[in-house]
Amino acid sequence: MRAIIIGAGITGPVTAMALQKAGIDAVVHEAYDRTADGVGAYLNLAPNGLAALRVLDIDPHDLGGFDTPALELRGSGGRLLAHLPMGRDDGPGTVSQTVRRSDLYTRLRDEAVRRGIQIEYGKRLVDAAEGPGGRGVVASFADGSTAEGDLLIGADGLHSAVRTILDRGCPPPRYTGLLNTGGYASGVSVDAPAGVFTMIFGRRAFFAYVQRAPGDVWWFANVPRARAASDDELAAWTPDRWRAELERLFADDAGPALELIAATPRVISPWNTLDLPKVPVWHRGPIGLVGDAAHGISPTSGQGASLSIEDGVLLARLLRDHGEPVAAFAAFEALRRGRVEKLIAQAKRTSNQKIPSPLTRVLRDRVILPLVSRAAARSTKDWVTDYRIDWDAPADRDASASRLRA
């Protein structure tokens, strides 16, 4: 089989490397005419995502991140509300890592190229349809070129062109009620162990930080807003104006937010937090979706990149086992939809807890977080982070499915 992959972010190169491992050739097509080096903030790679990378013989410690084994949740006055593990500290690769998005993207792309995978830039998809006689698929690009393959995989993110081609009536991404921002503070230290996130439910907004090393602190903030900001409204937040707004939002909270903002040379411009609670059509014929194109999830989950990496590895294994795209896409949806939609709903509930109100504050601080903390302390298995893909499972479909669901 030959695969056309649309999108050269994180999901596209991972999917191409997984397909290569399954014996399937793939070419990645990227809409932009340049790479995305240096673009974006940072993200969490959870143990389930790290395990999926190890299936591809990629050492997570080569990705430029650092271990983040736990997080602490605190109220606006500094009171500890919960201490939660981010994985299990019982072996290499069993705790989460925090990594700059651009570092992760660059290393995965470079590794794909090193393995002989072709990535073509300036290929903005405008159409995709089954080939002559209903065999294979033909992709058409804005520059007038085309590509032919046995299947096409949309790994083109939250605003996927492939998703629109599959279902022009698909609901658009949903605004979750928060603006995102963040930055990297230099020359300042905080009173917290290296790698342990401190997350503060502030009076007006949510603030989180983690110390990578003395003098090197990464932070992000979630700012409640009733409606999504337009492009013009986002552009109106000049760097100086946005920094002043953050200082106002966190002026009355305990913690080092003001110090960290002041020590940040460039505060990342705000952007709307979006998700995709349900995508009705994941595939049709030899065309299918993976990653954020199929199930965009709020960054509150800490699972966006990990779920996308899982997708690429699992889909490749199913294509290997089923031998043709239609059956593989159907099996993929059957195995994935329940897991990802449950996580999207969970992430939206977490986002709601970051929007201050007297009622949500009481429920969160006195009921929800104490229960979550006690459950995490008792748990011996986590359905999110303990998920593993058995690449060497027998090709028997029912047995394979039962293993993956477990």
Contacts in CASP RR format, 6 or more apart in sequence:
PFRMAT RR
TARGET T0000
AUTHOR 0000-0000-0000
METHOD contacts of the structure
MODEL  1
MRAIIIGAGITGPVTAMALQKAGIDAVVHEAYDRTADGVGAYLNLAPNGL
AALRVLDIDPHDLGGFDTPALELRGSGGRLLAHLPMGRDDGPGTVSQTVR
RSDLYTRLRDEAVRRGIQIEYGKRLVDAAEGPGGRGVVASFADGSTAEGD
LLIGADGLHSAVRTILDRGCPPPRYTGLLNTGGYASGVSVDAPAGVFTMI
FGRRAFFAYVQRAPGDVWWFANVPRARAASDDELAAWTPDRWRAELERLF
ADDAGPALELIAATPRVISPWNTLDLPKVPVWHRGPIGLVGDAAHGISPT
SGQGASLSIEDGVLLARLLRDHGEPVAAFAAFEALRRGRVEKLIAQAKRT
SNQKIPSPLTRVLRDRVILPLVSRAAARSTKDWVTDYRIDWDAPADRDAS
ASRLRA
1 24 0 8 1.000
1 25 0 8 1.000
1 150 0 8 1.000
1 151 0 8 1.000
1 319 0 8 1.000
1 323 0 8 1.000
1 324 0 8 1.000
1 325 0 8 1.000
2 24 0 8 1.000
2 25 0 8 1.000
2 26 0 8 1.000
2 27 0 8 1.000
2 148 0 8 1.000
2 149 0 8 1.000
2 150 0 8 1.000
2 151 0 8 1.000
3 16 0 8 1.000
3 19 0 8 1.000
3 24 0 8 1.000
3 25 0 8 1.000
3 26 0 8 1.000
3 27 0 8 1.000
3 149 0 8 1.000
3 150 0 8 1.000
3 151 0 8 1.000
3 152 0 8 1.000
3 153 0 8 1.000
4 26 0 8 1.000
4 27 0 8 1.000
4 29 0 8 1.000
4 128 0 8 1.000
4 137 0 8 1.000
4 139 0 8 1.000
4 147 0 8 1.000
4 148 0 8 1.000
4 149 0 8 1.000
4 151 0 8 1.000
4 152 0 8 1.000
4 153 0 8 1.000
5 12 0 8 1.000
5 15 0 8 1.000
5 16 0 8 1.000
5 26 0 8 1.000
5 27 0 8 1.000
5 28 0 8 1.000
5 29 0 8 1.000
5 152 0 8 1.000
5 153 0 8 1.000
5 154 0 8 1.000
5 155 0 8 1.000
6 29 0 8 1.000
6 31 0 8 1.000
6 125 0 8 1.000
6 139 0 8 1.000
6 152 0 8 1.000
6 153 0 8 1.000
6 154 0 8 1.000
6 155 0 8 1.000
6 156 0 8 1.000
6 160 0 8 1.000
6 161 0 8 1.000
6 162 0 8 1.000
7 28 0 8 1.000
7 29 0 8 1.000
7 30 0 8 1.000
7 31 0 8 1.000
7 154 0 8 1.000
7 155 0 8 1.000
7 156 0 8 1.000
7 157 0 8 1.000
8 28 0 8 1.000
8 29 0 8 1.000
8 30 0 8 1.000
8 35 0 8 1.000
8 109 0 8 1.000
8 119 0 8 1.000
8 121 0 8 1.000
9 30 0 8 1.000
9 36 0 8 1.000
9 105 0 8 1.000
9 108 0 8 1.000
9 109 0 8 1.000
9 155 0 8 1.000
10 101 0 8 1.000
10 104 0 8 1.000
10 105 0 8 1.000
10 108 0 8 1.000
10 305 0 8 1.000
10 308 0 8 1.000
10 309 0 8 1.000
11 155 0 8 1.000
11 157 0 8 1.000
11 290 0 8 1.000
11 291 0 8 1.000
11 292 0 8 1.000
11 293 0 8 1.000
11 308 0 8 1.000
11 309 0 8 1.000
11 311 0 8 1.000
11 312 0 8 1.000
12 28 0 8 1.000
12 153 0 8 1.000
12 155 0 8 1.000
12 290 0 8 1.000
12 312 0 8 1.000
13 28 0 8 1.000
13 108 0 8 1.000
13 109 0 8 1.000
13 111 0 8 1.000
13 112 0 8 1.000
13 117 0 8 1.000
13 119 0 8 1.000
14 52 0 8 1.000
14 53 0 8 1.000
14 56 0 8 1.000
14 108 0 8 1.000
14 112 0 8 1.000
14 308 0 8 1.000
14 309 0 8 1.000
14 312 0 8 1.000
14 313 0 8 1.000
15 26 0 8 1.000
15 153 0 8 1.000
15 155 0 8 1.000
15 290 0 8 1.000
15 311 0 8 1.000
15 312 0 8 1.000
15 315 0 8 1.000
15 316 0 8 1.000
16 26 0 8 1.000
16 27 0 8 1.000
16 28 0 8 1.000
16 112 0 8 1.000
16 117 0 8 1.000
17 56 0 8 1.000
17 58 0 8 1.000
17 108 0 8 1.000
17 111 0 8 1.000
17 112 0 8 1.000
17 115 0 8 1.000
17 117 0 8 1.000
18 55 0 8 1.000
18 56 0 8 1.000
18 312 0 8 1.000
18 313 0 8 1.000
18 315 0 8 1.000
18 316 0 8 1.000
18 317 0 8 1.000
19 25 0 8 1.000
19 26 0 8 1.000
19 316 0 8 1.000
19 319 0 8 1.000
20 26 0 8 1.000
20 115 0 8 1.000
20 117 0 8 1.000
21 55 0 8 1.000
21 56 0 8 1.000
21 316 0 8 1.000
21 391 0 8 1.000
22 316 0 8 1.000
22 317 0 8 1.000
22 319 0 8 1.000
22 320 0 8 1.000
23 320 0 8 1.000
24 316 0 8 1.000
24 319 0 8 1.000
24 320 0 8 1.000
26 117 0 8 1.000
26 153 0 8 1.000
27 117 0 8 1.000
27 118 0 8 1.000
27 119 0 8 1.000
27 120 0 8 1.000
27 147 0 8 1.000
28 112 0 8 1.000
28 117 0 8 1.000
28 118 0 8 1.000
28 119 0 8 1.000
28 120 0 8 1.000
29 119 0 8 1.000
29 120 0 8 1.000
29 123 0 8 1.000
29 125 0 8 1.000
29 139 0 8 1.000
29 141 0 8 1.000
29 147 0 8 1.000
30 119 0 8 1.000
30 120 0 8 1.000
30 121 0 8 1.000
30 122 0 8 1.000
30 123 0 8 1.000
31 122 0 8 1.000
31 123 0 8 1.000
31 124 0 8 1.000
31 125 0 8 1.000
31 156 0 8 1.000
31 161 0 8 1.000
32 121 0 8 1.000
32 122 0 8 1.000
33 121 0 8 1.000
33 122 0 8 1.000
34 121 0 8 1.000
35 106 0 8 1.000
35 109 0 8 1.000
35 121 0 8 1.000
36 102 0 8 1.000
36 105 0 8 1.000
37 102 0 8 1.000
37 105 0 8 1.000
37 106 0 8 1.000
38 100 0 8 1.000
38 102 0 8 1.000
38 106 0 8 1.000
39 101 0 8 1.000
39 102 0 8 1.000
39 105 0 8 1.000
40 100 0 8 1.000
40 101 0 8 1.000
40 102 0 8 1.000
40 268 0 8 1.000
41 100 0 8 1.000
41 101 0 8 1.000
41 180 0 8 1.000
41 182 0 8 1.000
41 183 0 8 1.000
41 220 0 8 1.000
41 268 0 8 1.000
42 98 0 8 1.000
42 99 0 8 1.000
42 100 0 8 1.000
42 101 0 8 1.000
42 218 0 8 1.000
42 220 0 8 1.000
43 98 0 8 1.000
43 99 0 8 1.000
43 101 0 8 1.000
43 104 0 8 1.000
43 299 0 8 1.000
43 302 0 8 1.000
43 304 0 8 1.000
43 305 0 8 1.000
44 68 0 8 1.000
44 86 0 8 1.000
44 96 0 8 1.000
44 97 0 8 1.000
44 98 0 8 1.000
44 302 0 8 1.000
44 303 0 8 1.000
44 305 0 8 1.000
44 306 0 8 1.000
45 53 0 8 1.000
45 60 0 8 1.000
45 63 0 8 1.000
45 65 0 8 1.000
45 96 0 8 1.000
45 97 0 8 1.000
45 98 0 8 1.000
45 99 0 8 1.000
45 104 0 8 1.000
45 305 0 8 1.000
45 306 0 8 1.000
46 86 0 8 1.000
46 87 0 8 1.000
46 96 0 8 1.000
46 302 0 8 1.000
46 303 0 8 1.000
46 306 0 8 1.000
46 384 0 8 1.000
46 385 0 8 1.000
47 87 0 8 1.000
47 88 0 8 1.000
47 93 0 8 1.000
47 94 0 8 1.000
47 95 0 8 1.000
47 96 0 8 1.000
47 385 0 8 1.000
47 386 0 8 1.000
48 303 0 8 1.000
48 306 0 8 1.000
48 310 0 8 1.000
48 384 0 8 1.000
48 385 0 8 1.000
48 386 0 8 1.000
48 387 0 8 1.000
48 388 0 8 1.000
49 305 0 8 1.000
49 306 0 8 1.000
49 307 0 8 1.000
49 309 0 8 1.000
49 310 0 8 1.000
50 60 0 8 1.000
50 93 0 8 1.000
50 96 0 8 1.000
50 97 0 8 1.000
50 306 0 8 1.000
51 93 0 8 1.000
51 387 0 8 1.000
51 388 0 8 1.000
51 389 0 8 1.000
52 306 0 8 1.000
52 309 0 8 1.000
52 310 0 8 1.000
52 312 0 8 1.000
52 313 0 8 1.000
52 389 0 8 1.000
53 60 0 8 1.000
53 63 0 8 1.000
53 309 0 8 1.000
54 60 0 8 1.000
55 313 0 8 1.000
55 389 0 8 1.000
55 391 0 8 1.000
56 313 0 8 1.000
58 108 0 8 1.000
58 111 0 8 1.000
60 93 0 8 1.000
60 97 0 8 1.000
62 107 0 8 1.000
63 97 0 8 1.000
63 99 0 8 1.000
63 103 0 8 1.000
63 104 0 8 1.000
63 107 0 8 1.000
63 108 0 8 1.000
64 99 0 8 1.000
64 100 0 8 1.000
64 103 0 8 1.000
64 104 0 8 1.000
64 107 0 8 1.000
65 97 0 8 1.000
65 98 0 8 1.000
65 99 0 8 1.000
65 100 0 8 1.000
65 103 0 8 1.000
66 97 0 8 1.000
66 98 0 8 1.000
66 99 0 8 1.000
66 194 0 8 1.000
66 195 0 8 1.000
66 212 0 8 1.000
67 95 0 8 1.000
67 96 0 8 1.000
67 97 0 8 1.000
67 195 0 8 1.000
68 86 0 8 1.000
68 95 0 8 1.000
68 96 0 8 1.000
68 97 0 8 1.000
68 98 0 8 1.000
68 195 0 8 1.000
68 196 0 8 1.000
68 197 0 8 1.000
68 210 0 8 1.000
69 85 0 8 1.000
69 86 0 8 1.000
69 87 0 8 1.000
69 89 0 8 1.000
69 95 0 8 1.000
69 96 0 8 1.000
69 195 0 8 1.000
69 196 0 8 1.000
70 83 0 8 1.000
70 84 0 8 1.000
70 85 0 8 1.000
70 86 0 8 1.000
70 195 0 8 1.000
70 196 0 8 1.000
70 197 0 8 1.000
71 83 0 8 1.000
71 84 0 8 1.000
71 86 0 8 1.000
71 196 0 8 1.000
71 197 0 8 1.000
71 198 0 8 1.000
71 199 0 8 1.000
71 208 0 8 1.000
72 80 0 8 1.000
72 82 0 8 1.000
72 83 0 8 1.000
72 84 0 8 1.000
72 192 0 8 1.000
72 196 0 8 1.000
72 197 0 8 1.000
72 198 0 8 1.000
72 199 0 8 1.000
73 80 0 8 1.000
73 81 0 8 1.000
73 82 0 8 1.000
73 83 0 8 1.000
73 84 0 8 1.000
73 199 0 8 1.000
73 201 0 8 1.000
73 369 0 8 1.000
74 80 0 8 1.000
74 81 0 8 1.000
74 198 0 8 1.000
74 199 0 8 1.000
74 200 0 8 1.000
74 201 0 8 1.000
74 254 0 8 1.000
75 81 0 8 1.000
75 200 0 8 1.000
75 201 0 8 1.000
75 202 0 8 1.000
75 254 0 8 1.000
75 365 0 8 1.000
76 200 0 8 1.000
76 201 0 8 1.000
76 202 0 8 1.000
76 203 0 8 1.000
76 252 0 8 1.000
76 253 0 8 1.000
76 254 0 8 1.000
77 253 0 8 1.000
77 254 0 8 1.000
78 200 0 8 1.000
78 254 0 8 1.000
78 255 0 8 1.000
81 201 0 8 1.000
81 364 0 8 1.000
81 365 0 8 1.000
81 369 0 8 1.000
81 370 0 8 1.000
81 373 0 8 1.000
82 369 0 8 1.000
82 370 0 8 1.000
82 372 0 8 1.000
82 373 0 8 1.000
82 376 0 8 1.000
83 373 0 8 1.000
84 372 0 8 1.000
84 373 0 8 1.000
84 376 0 8 1.000
85 95 0 8 1.000
85 376 0 8 1.000
86 95 0 8 1.000
86 96 0 8 1.000
86 197 0 8 1.000
86 385 0 8 1.000
87 94 0 8 1.000
87 95 0 8 1.000
87 96 0 8 1.000
87 382 0 8 1.000
87 385 0 8 1.000
88 94 0 8 1.000
88 95 0 8 1.000
88 382 0 8 1.000
88 385 0 8 1.000
89 95 0 8 1.000
96 385 0 8 1.000
98 195 0 8 1.000
98 210 0 8 1.000
98 212 0 8 1.000
98 218 0 8 1.000
104 305 0 8 1.000
109 119 0 8 1.000
112 119 0 8 1.000
113 119 0 8 1.000
122 141 0 8 1.000
122 143 0 8 1.000
123 141 0 8 1.000
123 143 0 8 1.000
123 145 0 8 1.000
123 147 0 8 1.000
124 141 0 8 1.000
124 142 0 8 1.000
124 143 0 8 1.000
124 161 0 8 1.000
125 139 0 8 1.000
125 140 0 8 1.000
125 141 0 8 1.000
125 142 0 8 1.000
125 156 0 8 1.000
125 161 0 8 1.000
125 162 0 8 1.000
125 165 0 8 1.000
126 140 0 8 1.000
126 141 0 8 1.000
126 142 0 8 1.000
126 161 0 8 1.000
127 139 0 8 1.000
127 140 0 8 1.000
127 165 0 8 1.000
128 137 0 8 1.000
128 138 0 8 1.000
128 139 0 8 1.000
128 140 0 8 1.000
128 152 0 8 1.000
128 162 0 8 1.000
128 165 0 8 1.000
128 287 0 8 1.000
129 137 0 8 1.000
129 138 0 8 1.000
130 136 0 8 1.000
130 137 0 8 1.000
130 138 0 8 1.000
130 285 0 8 1.000
130 286 0 8 1.000
131 137 0 8 1.000
131 138 0 8 1.000
131 148 0 8 1.000
136 148 0 8 1.000
136 149 0 8 1.000
136 150 0 8 1.000
136 151 0 8 1.000
136 286 0 8 1.000
137 148 0 8 1.000
137 149 0 8 1.000
137 150 0 8 1.000
137 151 0 8 1.000
137 152 0 8 1.000
137 286 0 8 1.000
137 287 0 8 1.000
138 146 0 8 1.000
138 147 0 8 1.000
138 148 0 8 1.000
138 149 0 8 1.000
139 146 0 8 1.000
139 147 0 8 1.000
139 148 0 8 1.000
139 152 0 8 1.000
140 146 0 8 1.000
141 147 0 8 1.000
150 286 0 8 1.000
150 325 0 8 1.000
151 286 0 8 1.000
151 287 0 8 1.000
151 288 0 8 1.000
151 319 0 8 1.000
151 325 0 8 1.000
152 162 0 8 1.000
152 286 0 8 1.000
152 287 0 8 1.000
152 288 0 8 1.000
153 162 0 8 1.000
153 288 0 8 1.000
153 289 0 8 1.000
153 290 0 8 1.000
153 315 0 8 1.000
154 160 0 8 1.000
154 162 0 8 1.000
154 163 0 8 1.000
154 287 0 8 1.000
154 288 0 8 1.000
154 289 0 8 1.000
154 290 0 8 1.000
154 293 0 8 1.000
155 289 0 8 1.000
155 290 0 8 1.000
155 291 0 8 1.000
155 293 0 8 1.000
155 308 0 8 1.000
155 312 0 8 1.000
156 162 0 8 1.000
156 163 0 8 1.000
156 293 0 8 1.000
157 291 0 8 1.000
157 292 0 8 1.000
157 293 0 8 1.000
157 296 0 8 1.000
158 173 0 8 1.000
158 274 0 8 1.000
158 276 0 8 1.000
158 292 0 8 1.000
158 293 0 8 1.000
158 296 0 8 1.000
159 173 0 8 1.000
160 289 0 8 1.000
160 292 0 8 1.000
160 293 0 8 1.000
162 287 0 8 1.000
162 288 0 8 1.000
162 289 0 8 1.000
162 293 0 8 1.000
163 170 0 8 1.000
163 279 0 8 1.000
163 281 0 8 1.000
163 289 0 8 1.000
163 293 0 8 1.000
163 294 0 8 1.000
164 170 0 8 1.000
165 287 0 8 1.000
166 281 0 8 1.000
166 282 0 8 1.000
166 283 0 8 1.000
166 284 0 8 1.000
166 287 0 8 1.000
166 288 0 8 1.000
166 289 0 8 1.000
167 279 0 8 1.000
167 280 0 8 1.000
167 281 0 8 1.000
170 279 0 8 1.000
170 280 0 8 1.000
170 281 0 8 1.000
171 276 0 8 1.000
171 278 0 8 1.000
173 274 0 8 1.000
173 275 0 8 1.000
173 276 0 8 1.000
173 296 0 8 1.000
174 274 0 8 1.000
174 275 0 8 1.000
174 276 0 8 1.000
174 277 0 8 1.000
175 227 0 8 1.000
175 228 0 8 1.000
175 272 0 8 1.000
175 273 0 8 1.000
175 274 0 8 1.000
176 273 0 8 1.000
176 274 0 8 1.000
176 275 0 8 1.000
176 298 0 8 1.000
176 300 0 8 1.000
176 348 0 8 1.000
176 351 0 8 1.000
177 224 0 8 1.000
177 225 0 8 1.000
177 226 0 8 1.000
177 228 0 8 1.000
177 273 0 8 1.000
177 351 0 8 1.000
177 355 0 8 1.000
178 206 0 8 1.000
178 222 0 8 1.000
178 223 0 8 1.000
178 224 0 8 1.000
178 225 0 8 1.000
178 273 0 8 1.000
178 300 0 8 1.000
178 351 0 8 1.000
178 354 0 8 1.000
178 355 0 8 1.000
179 222 0 8 1.000
179 223 0 8 1.000
179 224 0 8 1.000
179 225 0 8 1.000
179 229 0 8 1.000
179 270 0 8 1.000
179 271 0 8 1.000
179 272 0 8 1.000
179 273 0 8 1.000
180 220 0 8 1.000
180 221 0 8 1.000
180 222 0 8 1.000
180 223 0 8 1.000
180 270 0 8 1.000
180 271 0 8 1.000
180 272 0 8 1.000
180 273 0 8 1.000
180 299 0 8 1.000
181 220 0 8 1.000
181 221 0 8 1.000
181 223 0 8 1.000
181 242 0 8 1.000
181 246 0 8 1.000
181 267 0 8 1.000
181 268 0 8 1.000
181 269 0 8 1.000
181 270 0 8 1.000
181 271 0 8 1.000
182 219 0 8 1.000
182 220 0 8 1.000
182 221 0 8 1.000
182 264 0 8 1.000
182 267 0 8 1.000
182 268 0 8 1.000
183 218 0 8 1.000
183 219 0 8 1.000
183 220 0 8 1.000
183 264 0 8 1.000
183 266 0 8 1.000
183 267 0 8 1.000
183 268 0 8 1.000
184 216 0 8 1.000
184 217 0 8 1.000
184 218 0 8 1.000
184 219 0 8 1.000
184 264 0 8 1.000
184 265 0 8 1.000
185 209 0 8 1.000
185 215 0 8 1.000
185 216 0 8 1.000
185 217 0 8 1.000
185 218 0 8 1.000
185 219 0 8 1.000
185 259 0 8 1.000
185 260 0 8 1.000
185 261 0 8 1.000
185 263 0 8 1.000
185 264 0 8 1.000
186 215 0 8 1.000
186 216 0 8 1.000
186 263 0 8 1.000
186 264 0 8 1.000
186 265 0 8 1.000
187 215 0 8 1.000
187 216 0 8 1.000
187 263 0 8 1.000
188 215 0 8 1.000
188 217 0 8 1.000
188 256 0 8 1.000
188 259 0 8 1.000
188 260 0 8 1.000
188 263 0 8 1.000
189 211 0 8 1.000
189 214 0 8 1.000
189 215 0 8 1.000
189 217 0 8 1.000
190 198 0 8 1.000
190 209 0 8 1.000
190 211 0 8 1.000
190 217 0 8 1.000
190 256 0 8 1.000
190 260 0 8 1.000
192 198 0 8 1.000
192 209 0 8 1.000
192 210 0 8 1.000
192 211 0 8 1.000
193 211 0 8 1.000
194 211 0 8 1.000
194 212 0 8 1.000
194 213 0 8 1.000
195 210 0 8 1.000
195 211 0 8 1.000
195 212 0 8 1.000
196 210 0 8 1.000
196 211 0 8 1.000
197 208 0 8 1.000
197 209 0 8 1.000
197 210 0 8 1.000
198 208 0 8 1.000
198 209 0 8 1.000
198 210 0 8 1.000
199 206 0 8 1.000
199 207 0 8 1.000
199 208 0 8 1.000
200 206 0 8 1.000
200 207 0 8 1.000
200 208 0 8 1.000
200 253 0 8 1.000
200 254 0 8 1.000
200 255 0 8 1.000
200 257 0 8 1.000
201 353 0 8 1.000
201 354 0 8 1.000
201 356 0 8 1.000
201 361 0 8 1.000
201 364 0 8 1.000
201 365 0 8 1.000
202 250 0 8 1.000
202 253 0 8 1.000
202 356 0 8 1.000
203 252 0 8 1.000
203 253 0 8 1.000
203 356 0 8 1.000
204 224 0 8 1.000
204 249 0 8 1.000
204 250 0 8 1.000
204 252 0 8 1.000
204 356 0 8 1.000
205 221 0 8 1.000
205 222 0 8 1.000
205 223 0 8 1.000
205 224 0 8 1.000
205 246 0 8 1.000
205 249 0 8 1.000
205 250 0 8 1.000
205 354 0 8 1.000
205 356 0 8 1.000
206 221 0 8 1.000
206 222 0 8 1.000
206 223 0 8 1.000
206 354 0 8 1.000
207 219 0 8 1.000
207 220 0 8 1.000
207 221 0 8 1.000
207 250 0 8 1.000
207 253 0 8 1.000
207 257 0 8 1.000
208 219 0 8 1.000
208 220 0 8 1.000
208 221 0 8 1.000
209 217 0 8 1.000
209 218 0 8 1.000
209 219 0 8 1.000
209 220 0 8 1.000
209 256 0 8 1.000
209 257 0 8 1.000
209 260 0 8 1.000
210 217 0 8 1.000
210 218 0 8 1.000
210 219 0 8 1.000
211 217 0 8 1.000
212 218 0 8 1.000
217 260 0 8 1.000
217 263 0 8 1.000
219 257 0 8 1.000
219 260 0 8 1.000
219 261 0 8 1.000
219 264 0 8 1.000
221 246 0 8 1.000
221 249 0 8 1.000
221 250 0 8 1.000
221 257 0 8 1.000
222 273 0 8 1.000
222 300 0 8 1.000
222 351 0 8 1.000
222 354 0 8 1.000
223 246 0 8 1.000
223 249 0 8 1.000
223 270 0 8 1.000
224 354 0 8 1.000
224 355 0 8 1.000
224 356 0 8 1.000
228 272 0 8 1.000
228 274 0 8 1.000
229 270 0 8 1.000
229 272 0 8 1.000
234 269 0 8 1.000
234 270 0 8 1.000
234 271 0 8 1.000
234 272 0 8 1.000
237 245 0 8 1.000
237 269 0 8 1.000
237 270 0 8 1.000
239 266 0 8 1.000
239 267 0 8 1.000
239 269 0 8 1.000
242 267 0 8 1.000
242 269 0 8 1.000
242 270 0 8 1.000
243 261 0 8 1.000
243 267 0 8 1.000
246 257 0 8 1.000
246 261 0 8 1.000
246 267 0 8 1.000
247 258 0 8 1.000
247 261 0 8 1.000
250 257 0 8 1.000
250 258 0 8 1.000
250 261 0 8 1.000
251 258 0 8 1.000
261 267 0 8 1.000
273 298 0 8 1.000
273 299 0 8 1.000
273 300 0 8 1.000
273 351 0 8 1.000
274 296 0 8 1.000
274 298 0 8 1.000
275 296 0 8 1.000
275 297 0 8 1.000
275 298 0 8 1.000
275 344 0 8 1.000
275 347 0 8 1.000
275 348 0 8 1.000
276 292 0 8 1.000
276 294 0 8 1.000
276 295 0 8 1.000
276 296 0 8 1.000
276 297 0 8 1.000
276 344 0 8 1.000
277 341 0 8 1.000
277 344 0 8 1.000
277 345 0 8 1.000
277 348 0 8 1.000
278 341 0 8 1.000
279 289 0 8 1.000
279 294 0 8 1.000
279 295 0 8 1.000
282 288 0 8 1.000
282 289 0 8 1.000
282 294 0 8 1.000
282 329 0 8 1.000
282 332 0 8 1.000
282 333 0 8 1.000
282 337 0 8 1.000
283 289 0 8 1.000
283 326 0 8 1.000
283 329 0 8 1.000
283 330 0 8 1.000
283 332 0 8 1.000
283 333 0 8 1.000
285 325 0 8 1.000
285 326 0 8 1.000
285 329 0 8 1.000
286 325 0 8 1.000
286 326 0 8 1.000
288 294 0 8 1.000
288 325 0 8 1.000
288 329 0 8 1.000
290 308 0 8 1.000
290 311 0 8 1.000
290 312 0 8 1.000
290 315 0 8 1.000
290 332 0 8 1.000
291 304 0 8 1.000
291 307 0 8 1.000
291 308 0 8 1.000
291 311 0 8 1.000
291 312 0 8 1.000
292 304 0 8 1.000
292 308 0 8 1.000
294 311 0 8 1.000
294 336 0 8 1.000
294 340 0 8 1.000
295 307 0 8 1.000
295 336 0 8 1.000
295 337 0 8 1.000
295 340 0 8 1.000
295 341 0 8 1.000
295 344 0 8 1.000
296 304 0 8 1.000
296 344 0 8 1.000
297 303 0 8 1.000
297 304 0 8 1.000
297 307 0 8 1.000
297 340 0 8 1.000
297 343 0 8 1.000
297 344 0 8 1.000
297 347 0 8 1.000
298 344 0 8 1.000
298 347 0 8 1.000
298 348 0 8 1.000
298 350 0 8 1.000
298 351 0 8 1.000
300 347 0 8 1.000
300 350 0 8 1.000
300 351 0 8 1.000
300 354 0 8 1.000
301 343 0 8 1.000
301 344 0 8 1.000
301 346 0 8 1.000
301 347 0 8 1.000
301 350 0 8 1.000
302 347 0 8 1.000
303 343 0 8 1.000
303 347 0 8 1.000
303 384 0 8 1.000
307 340 0 8 1.000
307 343 0 8 1.000
310 387 0 8 1.000
310 389 0 8 1.000
311 332 0 8 1.000
311 336 0 8 1.000
313 389 0 8 1.000
313 391 0 8 1.000
314 332 0 8 1.000
314 335 0 8 1.000
314 336 0 8 1.000
314 389 0 8 1.000
314 404 0 8 1.000
315 328 0 8 1.000
315 329 0 8 1.000
315 332 0 8 1.000
317 389 0 8 1.000
317 391 0 8 1.000
317 393 0 8 1.000
318 328 0 8 1.000
318 331 0 8 1.000
318 332 0 8 1.000
318 335 0 8 1.000
319 325 0 8 1.000
319 328 0 8 1.000
320 395 0 8 1.000
321 328 0 8 1.000
321 395 0 8 1.000
321 397 0 8 1.000
321 400 0 8 1.000
322 328 0 8 1.000
322 331 0 8 1.000
322 397 0 8 1.000
331 397 0 8 1.000
331 401 0 8 1.000
334 401 0 8 1.000
335 401 0 8 1.000
335 404 0 8 1.000
335 405 0 8 1.000
339 387 0 8 1.000
343 384 0 8 1.000
352 360 0 8 1.000
353 360 0 8 1.000
353 364 0 8 1.000
353 368 0 8 1.000
389 404 0 8 1.000
390 400 0 8 1.000
390 403 0 8 1.000
390 404 0 8 1.000
393 399 0 8 1.000
393 400 0 8 1.000
393 403 0 8 1.000
393 404 0 8 1.000
394 400 0 8 1.000
END
